[in-house]
Amino acid sequence: MSAPALRVAVINSSVREGRFGPTVANWITSLAKEREDLLVDPIDLADHPLPHELSYEPGEKAAQALAKVTPRLADAEAFLVVTPEYNHSFPASLKTLIDWHRAEWETKPVGFVSYGGLGGGLRSVEQLRQVFAELHAVTVRDVVSFHNCWGQFDETGALKEPAAATAAAKTLFDRLSWWGLSLREAREKRPYGS
């Protein structure tokens, strides 16, 4: 008997005006939805603005904003973060989401799809690995990265030459699934104390 599908939150982290993130996020989400072993929940941070002032006792407005996204992060068993590279780093919207939460990330795998100019967003991924390690999450080594992304997709959001990126996405999904199922089993058998 096969295990239930892994619940994966796909987080589109860019909220910048004129952002390219939805193109990349829609592409990876559509591929993930083709897999029977993944149950995908797309989360666009443009739909979930969170206050930058962190608090252990959030006010009413912050609590309402958190109520729309926190349960979805808690329900996820794995994460796929779609991130651009802004000034050699990742978006403030993503850091704010990360910092408002802790237990939601713990003992879960995080995969990355990055995009940008010459660096393809990889510098943002390397910084995110350090951040997620602090939260006791496991980052997946394999990534999908789009260098000079704006010329790689057509006007419909489809990749002009999809073979390499699709192969990289399959590897990423396979690794995310392995880690997600393994960590699910570990959490069920042994509580994790951080």
Beta strands, then each sheet from edge to edge (+ up, - down):
strand 1: 6-12
strand 2: 38-44
strand 3: 78-84
strand 4: 109-116
strand 5: 138-147
sheet 1: 2+ 1+ 3+ 4+ 5+
end
